[in-house]
Amino acid sequence: MKLVIVSGLSGAGKTVALKQYEDLGYYCIDNLPLALVGPISRRTARGGDERYARLAIGVDARESPREIARFPRYLERLRARGIETRVLFLRAEESVLLRRYSETRRPHPLARGDVSLHEAIRAEQQLLEPIANCADATIDTTGKNLHELREEIQSQVPGGGSGKLIVQLESFGFRNGIPESADFVFDIRCLPNPHWEPTLRKLSGRDAAVAAWFERYPEVQRMIRDLRGFLERWLPEFRKQDRAYLSVAVGCTGGQHRSVYVVERLAELLRTQCEQLSVRHRELWNGNERRKPDGAT
């Protein structure tokens, strides 16, 4: 039996994740009481019902706080009986959750009486901590659209990505926090910063003028060579482990110049060696729309 437990903050995409597992052949049950997971798994282990041999269940704030607090114990029991169990947790920034609820006008499960939506979101974060702390994978859906989320869910299922390793290169700014879903995080704040050049300040690492500025510095090119060498050495090892998805995050202070340039150069150098490679510049997004630097097209 293969069991996937999908949880996360309300509005972060749990329903989309369950739908994706359903498309991959899993029997999906949303809001199944945790106390019933054990009986279903025992029935399946005895060969009583093959429908549940690949099962994905949704667990969220609708479950009782007492049962959620017991989640680590439930998980330990399932794995002790030899059930292959994976926990996936979805989260998003509070501002994004607020916007999504504003757009859909759906009630938050904890927003009752005099509890505001802000308070409900923060209470839910605390309530679901026992599940979040047990997660085998955490997906931050803040900057992801529906298709990107489905693609990432699919890539995490063995065989879901057709045996191919999907590599995502992401630039980010440390001042806004490290991407939670990153497998590797590289800090390149030691490199020269074009932010201090008045003519380059409003541009990004995708602009030709910024790229030309970086090419003057041997240390920048050495960093790119070193990162390329590291990834070329270890990507094959991840493929051997039946890994479907690998996220590599490169960060500078603001996520506008250095990290963007390095990610773009790495993508050029690695694209022919990766079955699927995507590039994302987190700080060049504003909500759901890309913020174009001056001079960009």
C-alpha positions as YAML, in Angstrom:
chain: A
units: angstrom
residues:
- id: 1
  name: MET
  ca: [0.00, 0.00, 0.00]
- id: 2
  name: LYS
  ca: [1.13, 3.53, -0.83]
- id: 3
  name: LEU
  ca: [-0.36, 6.28, 1.28]
- id: 4
  name: VAL
  ca: [0.02, 10.04, 0.74]
- id: 5
  name: ILE
  ca: [-1.26, 12.45, 3.38]
- id: 6
  name: VAL
  ca: [-1.87, 15.89, 1.91]
- id: 7
  name: SER
  ca: [-2.23, 18.78, 4.34]
- id: 8
  name: GLY
  ca: [-1.60, 22.49, 4.44]
- id: 9
  name: LEU
  ca: [-3.01, 25.91, 5.06]
- id: 10
  name: SER
  ca: [-6.48, 26.65, 3.77]
- id: 11
  name: GLY
  ca: [-6.15, 28.34, 0.41]
- id: 12
  name: ALA
  ca: [-2.66, 26.99, -0.27]
- id: 13
  name: GLY
  ca: [-3.79, 24.45, -2.90]
- id: 14
  name: LYS
  ca: [-4.61, 21.22, -1.07]
- id: 15
  name: THR
  ca: [-7.65, 20.53, -3.25]
- id: 16
  name: VAL
  ca: [-5.54, 20.97, -6.39]
- id: 17
  name: ALA
  ca: [-2.94, 18.58, -4.99]
- id: 18
  name: LEU
  ca: [-5.51, 15.90, -4.23]
- id: 19
  name: LYS
  ca: [-6.98, 16.27, -7.71]
- id: 20
  name: GLN
  ca: [-3.52, 15.78, -9.20]
- id: 21
  name: TYR
  ca: [-3.01, 12.58, -7.19]
- id: 22
  name: GLU
  ca: [-6.38, 11.39, -8.40]
- id: 23
  name: ASP
  ca: [-5.26, 11.94, -11.99]
- id: 24
  name: LEU
  ca: [-2.17, 9.83, -11.22]
- id: 25
  name: GLY
  ca: [-4.30, 6.87, -10.18]
- id: 26
  name: TYR
  ca: [-4.66, 7.41, -6.42]
- id: 27
  name: TYR
  ca: [-7.95, 6.91, -4.59]
- id: 28
  name: CYS
  ca: [-8.48, 10.30, -2.92]
- id: 29
  name: ILE
  ca: [-10.49, 11.09, 0.19]
- id: 30
  name: ASP
  ca: [-10.68, 14.63, 1.50]
- id: 31
  name: ASN
  ca: [-11.18, 15.30, 5.22]
- id: 32
  name: LEU
  ca: [-10.97, 11.65, 6.23]
- id: 33
  name: PRO
  ca: [-10.84, 11.39, 10.06]
- id: 34
  name: LEU
  ca: [-7.36, 10.33, 11.12]
- id: 35
  name: ALA
  ca: [-8.83, 7.59, 13.30]
- id: 36
  name: LEU
  ca: [-10.11, 5.85, 10.14]
- id: 37
  name: VAL
  ca: [-6.78, 5.76, 8.30]
- id: 38
  name: GLY
  ca: [-5.61, 2.75, 10.31]
- id: 39
  name: PRO
  ca: [-8.71, 0.57, 9.63]
- id: 40
  name: ILE
  ca: [-8.59, 1.34, 5.89]
- id: 41
  name: SER
  ca: [-4.89, 0.44, 5.70]
- id: 42
  name: ARG
  ca: [-5.46, -2.82, 7.60]
- id: 43
  name: ARG
  ca: [-8.29, -3.77, 5.26]
- id: 44
  name: THR
  ca: [-6.10, -3.09, 2.25]
- id: 45
  name: ALA
  ca: [-3.16, -5.04, 3.73]
- id: 46
  name: ARG
  ca: [-5.43, -8.08, 4.12]
- id: 47
  name: GLY
  ca: [-6.31, -7.85, 0.44]
- id: 48
  name: GLY
  ca: [-9.88, -6.86, 1.11]
- id: 49
  name: ASP
  ca: [-10.08, -3.88, -1.22]
- id: 50
  name: GLU
  ca: [-7.56, -3.03, -3.93]
- id: 51
  name: ARG
  ca: [-9.14, 0.38, -4.46]
- id: 52
  name: TYR
  ca: [-7.07, 1.70, -1.58]
- id: 53
  name: ALA
  ca: [-3.71, 0.24, -2.63]
- id: 54
  name: ARG
  ca: [-2.73, 3.79, -3.68]
- id: 55
  name: LEU
  ca: [-4.48, 6.19, -1.36]
- id: 56
  name: ALA
  ca: [-4.22, 9.96, -0.92]
- id: 57
  name: ILE
  ca: [-6.09, 11.62, 1.93]
- id: 58
  name: GLY
  ca: [-6.56, 15.26, 2.84]
- id: 59
  name: VAL
  ca: [-6.15, 16.36, 6.44]
- id: 60
  name: ASP
  ca: [-6.61, 19.97, 7.47]
- id: 61
  name: ALA
  ca: [-8.03, 22.30, 10.10]
- id: 62
  name: ARG
  ca: [-11.44, 20.64, 9.86]
- id: 63
  name: GLU
  ca: [-9.99, 17.75, 11.89]
- id: 64
  name: SER
  ca: [-10.17, 18.16, 15.68]
- id: 65
  name: PRO
  ca: [-7.17, 19.77, 17.42]
- id: 66
  name: ARG
  ca: [-6.83, 16.68, 19.60]
- id: 67
  name: GLU
  ca: [-6.47, 14.38, 16.61]
- id: 68
  name: ILE
  ca: [-4.06, 16.73, 14.83]
- id: 69
  name: ALA
  ca: [-1.86, 16.76, 17.94]
- id: 70
  name: ARG
  ca: [-1.76, 12.96, 17.71]
- id: 71
  name: PHE
  ca: [-0.67, 13.00, 14.06]
- id: 72
  name: PRO
  ca: [3.00, 12.03, 14.70]
- id: 73
  name: ARG
  ca: [1.77, 9.00, 16.64]
- id: 74
  name: TYR
  ca: [-0.59, 7.95, 13.83]
- id: 75
  name: LEU
  ca: [2.21, 8.34, 11.31]
- id: 76
  name: GLU
  ca: [4.62, 6.26, 13.39]
- id: 77
  name: ARG
  ca: [2.09, 3.42, 13.65]
- id: 78
  name: LEU
  ca: [1.43, 3.38, 9.91]
- id: 79
  name: ARG
  ca: [5.11, 3.17, 9.06]
- id: 80
  name: ALA
  ca: [5.74, 0.55, 11.74]
- id: 81
  name: ARG
  ca: [3.26, -1.68, 9.89]
- id: 82
  name: GLY
  ca: [5.27, -1.34, 6.70]
- id: 83
  name: ILE
  ca: [2.93, 1.09, 4.92]
- id: 84
  name: GLU
  ca: [4.82, 3.37, 2.54]
- id: 85
  name: THR
  ca: [3.60, 6.76, 3.83]
- id: 86
  name: ARG
  ca: [4.48, 10.21, 2.52]
- id: 87
  name: VAL
  ca: [3.36, 13.53, 4.00]
- id: 88
  name: LEU
  ca: [2.99, 16.57, 1.74]
- id: 89
  name: PHE
  ca: [2.38, 20.01, 3.26]
- id: 90
  name: LEU
  ca: [1.35, 23.11, 1.31]
- id: 91
  name: ARG
  ca: [1.76, 26.67, 2.54]
- id: 92
  name: ALA
  ca: [1.67, 30.21, 1.16]
- id: 93
  name: GLU
  ca: [2.41, 33.69, 2.45]
- id: 94
  name: GLU
  ca: [-0.34, 35.27, 4.53]
- id: 95
  name: SER
  ca: [-0.88, 38.12, 2.06]
- id: 96
  name: VAL
  ca: [-1.47, 35.60, -0.73]
- id: 97
  name: LEU
  ca: [-3.92, 33.56, 1.36]
- id: 98
  name: LEU
  ca: [-5.83, 36.74, 2.18]
- id: 99
  name: ARG
  ca: [-6.03, 37.65, -1.50]
- id: 100
  name: ARG
  ca: [-7.20, 34.18, -2.50]
- id: 101
  name: TYR
  ca: [-9.96, 34.22, 0.09]
- id: 102
  name: SER
  ca: [-10.96, 37.70, -1.04]
- id: 103
  name: GLU
  ca: [-11.20, 36.49, -4.64]
- id: 104
  name: THR
  ca: [-13.16, 33.31, -3.91]
- id: 105
  name: ARG
  ca: [-15.21, 34.72, -1.00]
- id: 106
  name: ARG
  ca: [-15.15, 31.31, 0.66]
- id: 107
  name: PRO
  ca: [-15.22, 31.13, 4.48]
- id: 108
  name: HIS
  ca: [-12.08, 30.07, 6.30]
- id: 109
  name: PRO
  ca: [-12.73, 26.96, 8.47]
- id: 110
  name: LEU
  ca: [-11.49, 28.77, 11.60]
- id: 111
  name: ALA
  ca: [-13.00, 32.21, 10.89]
- id: 112
  name: ARG
  ca: [-16.10, 32.05, 13.03]
- id: 113
  name: GLY
  ca: [-17.84, 34.58, 15.25]
- id: 114
  name: ASP
  ca: [-15.49, 37.37, 16.19]
- id: 115
  name: VAL
  ca: [-12.39, 35.63, 14.75]
- id: 116
  name: SER
  ca: [-11.01, 37.65, 11.82]
- id: 117
  name: LEU
  ca: [-9.47, 36.11, 8.72]
- id: 118
  name: HIS
  ca: [-6.00, 37.28, 9.82]
- id: 119
  name: GLU
  ca: [-6.45, 35.59, 13.18]
- id: 120
  name: ALA
  ca: [-7.84, 32.44, 11.60]
- id: 121
  name: ILE
  ca: [-4.83, 32.03, 9.30]
- id: 122
  name: ARG
  ca: [-2.37, 32.45, 12.18]
- id: 123
  name: ALA
  ca: [-4.35, 30.06, 14.39]
- id: 124
  name: GLU
  ca: [-4.35, 27.49, 11.59]
- id: 125
  name: GLN
  ca: [-0.57, 27.72, 11.26]
- id: 126
  name: GLN
  ca: [-0.18, 26.82, 14.92]
- id: 127
  name: LEU
  ca: [-2.86, 24.12, 14.78]
- id: 128
  name: LEU
  ca: [-1.23, 22.30, 11.86]
- id: 129
  name: GLU
  ca: [2.35, 22.45, 13.20]
- id: 130
  name: PRO
  ca: [2.35, 18.73, 14.21]
- id: 131
  name: ILE
  ca: [1.65, 17.81, 10.58]
- id: 132
  name: ALA
  ca: [3.98, 20.41, 9.08]
- id: 133
  name: ASN
  ca: [6.84, 19.17, 11.27]
- id: 134
  name: CYS
  ca: [6.37, 15.62, 9.93]
- id: 135
  name: ALA
  ca: [6.25, 16.64, 6.25]
- id: 136
  name: ASP
  ca: [8.49, 14.79, 3.80]
- id: 137
  name: ALA
  ca: [8.00, 17.65, 1.35]
- id: 138
  name: THR
  ca: [6.74, 21.22, 1.74]
- id: 139
  name: ILE
  ca: [5.54, 23.25, -1.23]
- id: 140
  name: ASP
  ca: [5.25, 27.02, -1.04]
- id: 141
  name: THR
  ca: [2.51, 27.97, -3.51]
- id: 142
  name: THR
  ca: [2.92, 31.73, -3.06]
- id: 143
  name: GLY
  ca: [4.16, 32.42, -6.59]
- id: 144
  name: LYS
  ca: [2.75, 29.35, -8.33]
- id: 145
  name: ASN
  ca: [-0.19, 29.28, -10.66]
- id: 146
  name: LEU
  ca: [-2.48, 26.27, -11.04]
- id: 147
  name: HIS
  ca: [-0.41, 24.62, -13.78]
- id: 148
  name: GLU
  ca: [2.90, 25.08, -11.96]
- id: 149
  name: LEU
  ca: [1.49, 23.50, -8.81]
- id: 150
  name: ARG
  ca: [0.13, 20.52, -10.72]
- id: 151
  name: GLU
  ca: [3.48, 20.07, -12.44]
- id: 152
  name: GLU
  ca: [5.37, 20.11, -9.14]
- id: 153
  name: ILE
  ca: [2.96, 17.62, -7.54]
- id: 154
  name: GLN
  ca: [3.33, 15.30, -10.51]
- id: 155
  name: SER
  ca: [7.11, 15.55, -10.44]
- id: 156
  name: GLN
  ca: [7.21, 14.37, -6.80]
- id: 157
  name: VAL
  ca: [5.34, 11.14, -7.51]
- id: 158
  name: PRO
  ca: [7.70, 8.28, -8.50]
- id: 159
  name: GLY
  ca: [6.93, 7.60, -12.13]
- id: 160
  name: GLY
  ca: [4.75, 10.69, -12.37]
- id: 161
  name: GLY
  ca: [7.44, 12.56, -14.21]
- id: 162
  name: SER
  ca: [7.98, 9.71, -16.69]
- id: 163
  name: GLY
  ca: [11.34, 8.90, -15.17]
- id: 164
  name: LYS
  ca: [12.75, 12.33, -15.90]
- id: 165
  name: LEU
  ca: [14.42, 14.64, -13.41]
- id: 166
  name: ILE
  ca: [12.84, 18.08, -13.44]
- id: 167
  name: VAL
  ca: [15.29, 20.77, -12.34]
- id: 168
  name: GLN
  ca: [14.10, 24.20, -11.25]
- id: 169
  name: LEU
  ca: [16.60, 27.04, -10.93]
- id: 170
  name: GLU
  ca: [15.28, 29.87, -8.80]
- id: 171
  name: SER
  ca: [16.75, 33.25, -7.93]
- id: 172
  name: PHE
  ca: [15.70, 34.98, -4.73]
- id: 173
  name: GLY
  ca: [16.60, 37.74, -2.27]
- id: 174
  name: PHE
  ca: [17.67, 36.83, 1.25]
- id: 175
  name: ARG
  ca: [15.88, 39.89, 2.62]
- id: 176
  name: ASN
  ca: [12.58, 38.19, 1.72]
- id: 177
  name: GLY
  ca: [13.51, 34.80, 3.14]
- id: 178
  name: ILE
  ca: [14.84, 31.52, 1.76]
- id: 179
  name: PRO
  ca: [12.50, 29.47, -0.50]
- id: 180
  name: GLU
  ca: [11.13, 26.73, 1.73]
- id: 181
  name: SER
  ca: [10.90, 24.12, -1.01]
- id: 182
  name: ALA
  ca: [14.54, 24.47, -2.16]
- id: 183
  name: ASP
  ca: [16.73, 21.35, -2.07]
- id: 184
  name: PHE
  ca: [19.94, 23.37, -2.48]
- id: 185
  name: VAL
  ca: [20.50, 27.00, -1.47]
- id: 186
  name: PHE
  ca: [23.57, 28.89, -2.66]
- id: 187
  name: ASP
  ca: [24.53, 32.27, -1.20]
- id: 188
  name: ILE
  ca: [26.30, 34.52, -3.72]
- id: 189
  name: ARG
  ca: [26.20, 37.79, -1.74]
- id: 190
  name: CYS
  ca: [30.01, 37.78, -1.79]
- id: 191
  name: LEU
  ca: [30.00, 38.78, -5.49]
- id: 192
  name: PRO
  ca: [30.24, 42.38, -6.77]
- id: 193
  name: ASN
  ca: [26.87, 44.13, -6.70]
- id: 194
  name: PRO
  ca: [25.71, 46.35, -9.61]
- id: 195
  name: HIS
  ca: [23.09, 47.90, -7.33]
- id: 196
  name: TRP
  ca: [25.71, 50.53, -6.49]
- id: 197
  name: GLU
  ca: [26.02, 51.54, -10.15]
- id: 198
  name: PRO
  ca: [23.38, 54.27, -10.72]
- id: 199
  name: THR
  ca: [22.86, 53.32, -14.38]
- id: 200
  name: LEU
  ca: [22.25, 49.65, -13.49]
- id: 201
  name: ARG
  ca: [20.26, 49.96, -10.28]
- id: 202
  name: LYS
  ca: [16.82, 49.75, -11.86]
- id: 203
  name: LEU
  ca: [17.75, 46.95, -14.26]
- id: 204
  name: SER
  ca: [17.87, 43.22, -13.50]
- id: 205
  name: GLY
  ca: [20.30, 40.40, -14.12]
- id: 206
  name: ARG
  ca: [18.45, 39.61, -17.34]
- id: 207
  name: ASP
  ca: [19.45, 42.90, -18.94]
- id: 208
  name: ALA
  ca: [22.39, 42.99, -21.36]
- id: 209
  name: ALA
  ca: [24.03, 45.96, -19.63]
- id: 210
  name: VAL
  ca: [24.07, 44.11, -16.30]
- id: 211
  name: ALA
  ca: [25.40, 40.94, -17.92]
- id: 212
  name: ALA
  ca: [28.20, 42.90, -19.56]
- id: 213
  name: TRP
  ca: [29.08, 44.44, -16.18]
- id: 214
  name: PHE
  ca: [29.31, 41.01, -14.54]
- id: 215
  name: GLU
  ca: [31.52, 39.65, -17.32]
- id: 216
  name: ARG
  ca: [34.25, 42.07, -16.18]
- id: 217
  name: TYR
  ca: [34.66, 40.18, -12.90]
- id: 218
  name: PRO
  ca: [36.56, 36.85, -12.92]
- id: 219
  name: GLU
  ca: [35.13, 35.89, -9.52]
- id: 220
  name: VAL
  ca: [31.61, 35.95, -10.93]
- id: 221
  name: GLN
  ca: [32.58, 33.58, -13.71]
- id: 222
  name: ARG
  ca: [34.39, 31.32, -11.23]
- id: 223
  name: MET
  ca: [31.24, 31.12, -9.12]
- id: 224
  name: ILE
  ca: [29.21, 30.08, -12.16]
- id: 225
  name: ARG
  ca: [31.78, 27.43, -13.11]
- id: 226
  name: ASP
  ca: [31.83, 26.05, -9.58]
- id: 227
  name: LEU
  ca: [28.04, 25.86, -9.34]
- id: 228
  name: ARG
  ca: [27.84, 24.26, -12.77]
- id: 229
  name: GLY
  ca: [30.46, 21.69, -11.81]
- id: 230
  name: PHE
  ca: [28.66, 20.84, -8.57]
- id: 231
  name: LEU
  ca: [25.33, 20.32, -10.31]
- id: 232
  name: GLU
  ca: [26.81, 18.34, -13.18]
- id: 233
  name: ARG
  ca: [28.52, 16.05, -10.66]
- id: 234
  name: TRP
  ca: [25.47, 15.38, -8.47]
- id: 235
  name: LEU
  ca: [22.45, 15.49, -10.80]
- id: 236
  name: PRO
  ca: [23.16, 11.91, -12.00]
- id: 237
  name: GLU
  ca: [23.16, 10.71, -8.38]
- id: 238
  name: PHE
  ca: [19.70, 12.16, -7.83]
- id: 239
  name: ARG
  ca: [18.47, 10.42, -10.97]
- id: 240
  name: LYS
  ca: [19.70, 7.09, -9.59]
- id: 241
  name: GLN
  ca: [17.49, 7.61, -6.53]
- id: 242
  name: ASP
  ca: [14.37, 7.87, -8.72]
- id: 243
  name: ARG
  ca: [14.17, 11.54, -7.81]
- id: 244
  name: ALA
  ca: [11.66, 13.35, -10.00]
- id: 245
  name: TYR
  ca: [12.19, 16.96, -8.95]
- id: 246
  name: LEU
  ca: [15.13, 19.05, -7.75]
- id: 247
  name: SER
  ca: [14.94, 22.71, -6.75]
- id: 248
  name: VAL
  ca: [18.14, 24.81, -6.75]
- id: 249
  name: ALA
  ca: [17.89, 28.30, -5.25]
- id: 250
  name: VAL
  ca: [20.55, 30.98, -5.75]
- id: 251
  name: GLY
  ca: [20.27, 34.03, -3.53]
- id: 252
  name: CYS
  ca: [21.72, 37.52, -3.24]
- id: 253
  name: THR
  ca: [20.53, 40.42, -1.11]
- id: 254
  name: GLY
  ca: [17.57, 41.68, -3.11]
- id: 255
  name: GLY
  ca: [17.18, 38.99, -5.78]
- id: 256
  name: GLN
  ca: [17.34, 41.45, -8.66]
- id: 257
  name: HIS
  ca: [20.87, 41.44, -10.10]
- id: 258
  name: ARG
  ca: [23.43, 38.82, -9.01]
- id: 259
  name: SER
  ca: [21.18, 35.83, -8.40]
- id: 260
  name: VAL
  ca: [19.13, 36.51, -11.54]
- id: 261
  name: TYR
  ca: [22.24, 36.73, -13.73]
- id: 262
  name: VAL
  ca: [23.80, 33.57, -12.27]
- id: 263
  name: VAL
  ca: [20.59, 31.56, -12.65]
- id: 264
  name: GLU
  ca: [20.20, 32.68, -16.27]
- id: 265
  name: ARG
  ca: [23.80, 31.66, -17.05]
- id: 266
  name: LEU
  ca: [23.42, 28.31, -15.29]
- id: 267
  name: ALA
  ca: [20.25, 27.62, -17.26]
- id: 268
  name: GLU
  ca: [22.11, 28.25, -20.52]
- id: 269
  name: LEU
  ca: [24.92, 25.88, -19.51]
- id: 270
  name: LEU
  ca: [22.77, 23.07, -18.07]
- id: 271
  name: ARG
  ca: [19.80, 23.05, -20.41]
- id: 272
  name: THR
  ca: [21.22, 20.43, -22.76]
- id: 273
  name: GLN
  ca: [22.01, 18.12, -19.82]
- id: 274
  name: CYS
  ca: [18.60, 18.26, -18.13]
- id: 275
  name: GLU
  ca: [15.52, 16.47, -19.41]
- id: 276
  name: GLN
  ca: [13.35, 19.31, -18.10]
- id: 277
  name: LEU
  ca: [14.65, 22.59, -16.74]
- id: 278
  name: SER
  ca: [12.67, 25.61, -15.60]
- id: 279
  name: VAL
  ca: [13.76, 29.05, -14.41]
- id: 280
  name: ARG
  ca: [11.98, 31.20, -11.85]
- id: 281
  name: HIS
  ca: [12.97, 34.64, -10.55]
- id: 282
  name: ARG
  ca: [11.01, 35.04, -7.34]
- id: 283
  name: GLU
  ca: [11.68, 38.72, -6.71]
- id: 284
  name: LEU
  ca: [10.79, 39.75, -10.26]
- id: 285
  name: TRP
  ca: [7.19, 38.84, -9.53]
- id: 286
  name: ASN
  ca: [4.61, 41.10, -7.98]
- id: 287
  name: GLY
  ca: [1.53, 39.11, -7.07]
- id: 288
  name: ASN
  ca: [0.67, 37.06, -10.14]
- id: 289
  name: GLU
  ca: [2.26, 39.43, -12.65]
- id: 290
  name: ARG
  ca: [5.92, 39.64, -13.56]
- id: 291
  name: ARG
  ca: [7.54, 43.00, -12.77]
- id: 292
  name: LYS
  ca: [9.61, 43.96, -15.80]
- id: 293
  name: PRO
  ca: [12.82, 45.85, -15.00]
- id: 294
  name: ASP
  ca: [13.53, 49.01, -16.97]
- id: 295
  name: GLY
  ca: [14.78, 48.06, -20.40]
- id: 296
  name: ALA
  ca: [13.49, 44.46, -20.23]
- id: 297
  name: THR
  ca: [11.22, 43.01, -22.85]
...
